[in-house]
Amino acid sequence: MKKHLLLLSLFMMLQVCFGQEQSRPKIGLVLSGGGAKGLAHIGVLKVIDSLGIQVDYIAGTSMGAVVGGLYASGYNANQLDSIFSAIDVDALIQDYTPRGAKSFYEKRNDEIYALTLPFNNFRLGLPSGLSKGLYNFNLISRLTKHVSHVRDFDELPIPFLCIATDLETGEQIILDSGVLAQSIIASGAIPTLYNPVEINGKLHIDGGVVNNYPVEELKDREVDFIIGVDVQDGLKARDQLEDVTSVLSQLNNFSMIEKMEGKRRMTNIYIKPDTKGFSVVSFDNGQEIIKKGTEKAIEFINQLLPLVENNKRPAIKVAHKDSIYVGEIDFNNLENYTQLIF
């Protein structure tokens, strides 16, 4: 009888231990938009990585989607630092396309025309954005090539979602499936600066228009503990509204500032790096901005330390393949084309 009681007690102890191991909090990370100021997210991630905290879900908007999406695909914070340090800032802003990648007519037009405007039904129009965003898309596509086969973002090394805005209706769109690079670019398509991104027949623009800090969407994924990084500005004074980027940022902040108090209450650890003096295009100051993120995260070490126990993030190796498999090729019928003359 005593032997049976001993075995039963041992079995119950194992169940308790196992239950404790399984009941660790599910940790979520929410990253706000903010253009170049979003590089501060990398600084915060450096501290999270140094502690070995395992993040179970990531939600981001705009630049938060860029950093969060790459982190979710398997890159660590140090790798992200190296990636953004090596980026050609001028090419990023000017949407540079290598000459070798252009057709004969594109090369010729670049040499002849300083400005190109759309012309439709005998009417001169304006482009939907100053940049088509091709350089950004090619860059993100190359960086996420190792997960290009993933169509459900819950199957990424770290599950991920990002926010975009439906240009026609103004409604929020949650992007948690499809092509990762395309979703990231859609979330960061700043109105007037970048062309809208079409996905499944809908035109998408920057998610910061409707939701620049998607903490509610993270809560809906049954996350227990949320770490939030906010690089949004407060409202600017009149003398600070001198260019189009500051005006656009001000417009976005009107609605978001009202909502942020409630969003902050839903965040367990709210980290707001000091990004004053930087703008959404301050990519040249990338290392300074990343440092600001690290410095602010260090202030929360005592709150982050309890998350370290039994939450070691497993090492993820990002493997880049040098070949691709083409599954199918489609040809579109051409209705207008130049007649071949011999």
Secondary structure, DSSP 8 states (H G I E B T S, - for coil): -HHHHHHHHHHHHHHHHHHHHHT---EEEEE---GGGGGHHHHHHHHHHHHTB---EEEEETHHHHHHHHHHTT--HHHHHHHHHSS-HHHHHHT---GGGS-HHHHHHHHH-S----EETTEE---SEEE--HHHHHHHHHHTGGGTT--BGGGSSS-EEEEEEETTT--EEEE-BS-HHHHHHHHT--TEEE--EEETTEEEEEGGGT-SS-HHHHHTTT-SEEEEE--------GGG--SHHHHHHHHHHHHHHHHHHHHHHT-SEEE----TT--TT-GGGHHHHHHHHHHHHHTTHHHHGGGTTT-B---------S------------SS------
